[in-house]
Amino acid sequence: MEKTVAVAEATMQEAVLPERVQDALGQLVGAAKEGLLALSVGVGLGVLEELMAEEVDDVVGPKGKWNRDRTAVRHGHEDGSVTLGGRRVEVRRPRVRSADGESEVPLATYEYFADRDPLARVVLERMLAGVSTRRYPRTQEPVGEEVETRARSTSKSSVSRTFVERTREALGELMSRQLGDLRLAVMMLDGLELKGRMMIVALGITTQGVKIPLGLWEGSTENATVATALLSDLVERGLDPEQGMLFVLDGSKALRKAVRSVFGEVPVQRCLWHKERNVLGHIAERDRPPVKARMRRAWRETDHSRALEQLRALADELEHTHPGAAGSLREGMDETLTVIRLGIKGKLRRTLESTNACESMIDCVRTTQRNIKNWSSGEMGLRWTAAGMLEAERQFRKVIGHTAAAARDRDRTATPPPTARDHHDPGGHHHRHRVTITPGTAVTEVPRQTGQPRRRYYPRPQIERWRTRTRPSVTRT
């Protein structure tokens, strides 16, 4: 009768490596028992020792062989450390000094593996992913008990210092970006509250549909002074205020005032979803559906005058029953229709009629900050917010609809420019005018491919005229 072994007893029995494998591994048998990763780490550290010894031979010469022309000599060994994943591991490194004994000769192999940047990147990624400093050691890879006993830089204080240094670098990188060569078509502004502190953030969308975090500024509230400081900083970093841009705001009067003071009279699109919430907040729950439907129907119109007429009619009807909602709807009504007035259509219109792109970036920032319970200083808020914005930038995609808009621009450019008499034709032909925003600082030629027509950029909105329909002349009798 076969003898059966209990499952628990079989599980606790230690697996034994074949004798042939133990002979091949030698001193690495213990690491092999802890897993393949621990074995790989042990092999890698052994290879590192061999590389450093080989470099010493290249610099000094073979050991035990006299060479009167040598410029450096061996100088024993000392303790060092290299970066291994999210930790520092102690190693014994060889020392080399000049032949006259006056200076230390650095070893390129050791300096490469001793670089702390990989450690800082790992710490930043794990902290932004929600790992706390106390639980950081539990996220380390299993590299073997022998290596773990020599590991450093995993305590909560060490991780905190590394993270502070890395986020300070991220803040400097974001706030020192040069914007002189950046061709923006849209800029979005919004605020992020951090328990008594307010961060004003700016997101730019280039003419190619690429989203770029531009900067941030810290203040007590979302006021015009803070927003003006942020926009002024963007201009100081090279952003041309004369290029045509569409600004998308959430309806804050402070942000609108700051945009007007720095960039002048530029087209502004009010976020439709903020406006909708503001209007419906003055109406009882049971009366909201028809009002919401009528507002959305007006915002879906393609004709600016017809959409404006519908919103005005709705405001007049709400004046008696819900005067607060009527006043909220009338406030900034024209700016809710800016994308319609500019002739923006399709998916790009849905992207630019709200601040959702900027809100998405702010949501990513909030996700990285979900473990913070106490904001000790404004500098801490700036560092965390900047790191979150750069983390969100890694996940960005181009805005929806930018491809169709670029195709329409190419088609318009390929059309011959209208002449002065095209505006008024004695033959009875009727033409329409359309205002489009073409970003640019001056009349400049844009690089083009072979066979592609030239395009010019102008510093302000340009009136483009073209013939939409032809009516035969009518002879009145």
N, C-alpha and C positions, 0 to 999 in steps of 0.2 A: 504494500500500500504506500502510495507516494506521500511524503511528508509535506504538509502545507505550512507556509510561514504567514504570520499575521501581517496585515498591510502596514500597520504602524511600525512593526519591527523591521519590515523590509525597507520602509522609507528611511529609517534612521541608520541603516547600514551604509557605510561609506563606500562609494564606488572606487574601485582600485584601478589605476591606469595599468595597461599592459607593461610588462617588464621591458620590452623593446622600446616603448615610448618613453619610459622613465630614463633609460640609458641615454636616449637622444636629447632629452631636455636637460639633464644634469641638474644644475642648481635651480632651474625654473619649475621643478616638479610641484613645489608648494603653490606657486602662482597658478599653475594649470588646474589644480584642484579647485580654485576659487572661480574658475570660469575662463572663457576665451578672452574676454576683455582684459582681465588681470594678466593673463599670459602675454597678450599683445603689449601691454604697458611694460612688463618686465623685459621683453625683447627690445622694445624701443629704447628704454633707458640703457640697456647694454650696448645698443648701436650708437647711442649718443656718446658714451665713454670711448668707443672705438674711433668715432669721428674726431673727438677732441685730441686723442692721442696721435692720430694721423696728422692733424694740423700742426701739433707741436713738432713732429718729425719734419714737416715741410718748412717750418720757420727756423728751427734750431739745427736740425740735422739728425741722423740716426744716433741713438743713444750708445755711448761707449766708443764712438769713432771720433778721432781728433780732427778738428777743422780750424785752421788758424784764421780763416776768413769769415767765420761766423759772426753775426751781428747780435745774436740773442742767445741766452742760456736758460736751461731749466731752473725753476726755482721752487720745486716741491708742489704740494697740493694744498688747497684750502676749501672750506665749506662754501657752497654756493646754492642757488635755487633756480629752477626753471619752471615755466608755466605748463601745467598739465590740466587741461579742461578748465574747471572753475577753481583751481587751487594752485598753490606753489609747492613744489616738491624739492627737498634737499638733495643735492648731489655733491660729489667730490670733484672739483675741477682742477686741472693742472694750471700752474702759474709759469709765466715766461717773462723774463726781464732782459733789458738790453745788455749787451756785453760789458758795458762800462758800469752797470748796476745802478744807473741814475733814474730809470723810468720803467714802468710796467708795460709790457707788450700785450695789447688786447687780443683775444682769440675770437674770430668772427663767428665760429660755430656756437660758442657759448653765448655770445651777445645776442645771436638770433633767437635761440631757444629761451633765453632769460628775459626777453621782452615782455613787459607787463600789459601791453595793449590787448592781446587775446584774452587775458584774465578780465580786464576792464570791460570788454565787449560782452563776455559771458555774464558778468555781474549785472550789467545794464539790461540785457535781454531778460534775465530771470526776474529781476526786480520789476520791470515794466510788465511782465507776465503775471504779476501778483504774488511772487514768492517773498515772504518776509525775511528779514535779516536773521531771525531766530531759527527759521526752518531752512535756511539756505544750505547747511551741511547735508540735509536729508535729500537734496536734489542732485547730489554728486553721483557720478558714475562709479560702479564697483570696480576699483582698480587694484584691489588686493589689500590684505591687512598690513603687509609690510610697507607698502607705499603710503597707506593712510596714516600710519604712525609717524611718518616724516612729512606729512602735509601741513601747510600753513596757509594763512590768509583766508580762512573760512569762518572765523569768529564773527559775531554780529557787528562788533566795532570795526573790524577790518573791512568787512563787506560794506558797511555804511560809509567809511572813508573813501573807498574805491568808487562807490556810486555817486557820492557828492562830487568827486573830481571829474567823473565822466559826464555827469549832467551839466556841470559848469562849462565843460568844453562844448557840449551840445548847445547851450545857450549862447555862447560866443560864436559858434558856427552859424546859428540862425540869425543873430542880430548883426553879423558882419557880412552878410551876403550882398554882393554888388548887383544892383538892379539896372545898371545903365544899358545893358544889352538886352534887357527883357522887354518883349513886345506883348503887352497885356491888352486883352479885350474886355475883361470883366474883373472887378474886385468886389469881394464880399467882406463885410465887417460884422462882428458879433461879439458878445460878451460871455465870459465864463466866470461864475461866482465860486469862490473858494472860502466859504465860511467867514464872511466879513471882508473879503478882499475880492476885487474885480480885475480880471484879465481881459483886455480888449485884444482880439486876435484878428489878423487880416489874412485872407486867402485870395490869391490871384489865379486867373485862368488865362493862359496865353492864347494867341490866335490859332495855335495848333491844337487847342483843347486840353492842354496839360495843366493840371492843378498844382500850384506851388505855394507852400506856406511862406508868407512874406515877413511877418514879424508879430510882436506882441508888446503890450505895455501894461504896467501894473498901476492900479489906483484903488481908491476906496469905493467908488461907484462908477457907473457907466455915464460919465459926464463928458461935456464937450472938451474940457481941458485935456483929459487923458487921451481921448480920441484924436485931438489935434496934434498932440505930441507924437502919437504913433504915426500918423500920416506925414508929419513933418520929418520924422526920422526916415521914412521910406524915400522921401524926396532927397534928403541929404545923402542917401546911399545910392543915388543915381537914377531913381525913377522919374521919368519926365512927366510933369503934370500937364503938359500940353497935348499929349497923345490922347486920342479919343477913347474913353473907357465908359463902360456901363457899370454903375455902382448898384449893388443889390443889398438892401438894408432890411432890418426887421421892423422898421417903423419908429425907431428911437429918434427923438428930436435932437438929442445931443450928437448922435452920429451924423445926422443930416446937416447940422450946423458945422461940424468939423469938416465934412466933405466940401461944403460950400466955401469955407474959409481957406482951404488949402488948394482945392482944384477948381474953384469957381462954379459957374453954372454948367453942370454936366448932367446927362440923363441918369435918373435914379429910378430903380424898380423897387417898389415896396413888396415885401414877402406876402404872398396871398394868404398863406396859412396863418401867419400872425394876424393879418387883418381880419380873417374870418373868425378867429378865436376872440379877437377884441370886440367885434360886432355882436357875435352870438352871446358873449358874456353879459350883455344888457338885456337879453331876451329870455323869457321863461323856457324851460326845457320842452314843453309841449308845443311851443310856437316856433321852435328853431328850424325844423326840417324844410318848410316852404321857403323861408328866408335864405337858408343855405343853398337850396336848389337854384334860386333866382340869381344869387351872387355868382355861383359857379357857372350858370348858363351865360351870364354876361361876360365872365372872364374867358369863356371858350370862344367868344366871337372873334372873327378875323378882321372886322371893320371897327376902327377905333371910335368913330362917331356913334355907331349903333351901340357899342358896348357902353360908352359913356352915358348915352341916353337911357339905357336900361337901368344903370346904377342910380342915376338921378331920380328916375321914376320910383325906384324902390325906396330911396331915402325920403322922398316926399310922402310915400304911403306910411313909412315908419314914424314920421314926425309926430303924429297924433297918439299912436298906441305905444311906441317905444322911442321917445325923443333921444335917450342916451345912445341907442343903437344908430339912430339917424345921424347924430353928430359924429359918432365914430366912423360911420361909413363915408361921410362927406370929407372928413379929415384925410388929406392925402389921396383923394379918389383918383386924380389924374395920374399919380405915380404908380398906381396899381395896374395901369394900362400901358406902361411904357414899352413893354416888349411888343404889344400889338401895334403901337404907333410906329415903332421902328421896323415893323414888317418881319419880325422873327417868327418862324413857323416850325411846326413839327416837334420832334423830340427835343431840339435845342431850346425851344420856347418853354417846354415844361421844366427844363433844367434851370433856366434863368429866371423863372417867375417866382422863385422862392430861394431861401437861404439854406436849402437842404444840403448842398455840398459842404458849406461851412459847418452846419450842424453835425454832419457826419464826422468831420475832423474833431469837433469838440467832444462828441460821444467817445471817440477813440481815446482822447485825452482823459476823459472821466474814467474810462475803464482802467487805464494805467494808474489812476490815483485812488482807486476804490479802497485801498487799505490805509490811507492816510486819515488819521483821526485828529491831528493837531498840526496846524500850519504855524510854525514858530516865527516865520519872517516872510517878508515879501520876496526876498531872494530865493527862498525855498520854493515858493509858488512859481516864480519865473523859471527856475531850473526844471521842475517837474513838468510844467506846461510846455516848455520848449522841447524837452525830450519826448513828450507825448505827441507833439506836432510832427517831429521828425519821424517818429514811429508810424504815424498815420500816413506820412508821405510815401513810405515804402509800400503801402497798400493801395495807393491811389491808382485809379484808371482814368483814361481820358473821358471828358464829359460826353454824355449821350447826345448825339445829333451833330457833333462838330464836323463829321465827314460830309454830311449832306450840305451843311452851310458852306464848307470849303468848295464843294462842287458848284454850288450856285454862284459863288464869287468868281470862279473860273469862267463860268458861262457868261456872266455879265462882263467880265474883262474881255472876252473874245468878241463881244458885240461892238461894232464900230461906234465911236463916240458921237453923240448927237450934235447937230449944228444948231446955231442960234435960231434959224428959221423953223426948226422942228417944233419949237414951243408953240408957235402960232402959224398955222398954215392957211393961207387964203382959200385953199380948196375945200375947207370945211372939216379937216381932220382934227380930231380931239386927242390930246395926250395928257397923261397923268404924271404927277411928281411923286417921288418916293424918297424918304430920308433914310440913309443907312450910315451906320457908324463904321468908319474905316480907321483903325488905330494908326497913329504915326506922329512923328514930331515935326517933320518937314517933308517937302516933296522929294522923296527919295526913290531910287530904283530898287526893286526887290529882286534878289537872285532868282533866276528862272532856269528851267531845263530847256534843252534843245527843242525848238518847235513850239514852245509855250510863249504866249504873248506877254509883253511887259506889263507890270502892275505898278501903280504909284500910290503912295500913302500920303494923306493930307492931315494937317494938324487939327482939323475940326470936322464936324459932320458935313458931308458933301452931298449936294443935291444931284441925284442921278435921274436923268430923264430918259424915257424910252416910250416908244409907241405901243400902246396896248390894244387899240382897236381903231379901225378906220370906218368912218361914216361917210356915205356919199353926200355930196352937197345937195341942198334942197333949194329949189328955185321958188321963191314966193311970188304969187300973182295977186 
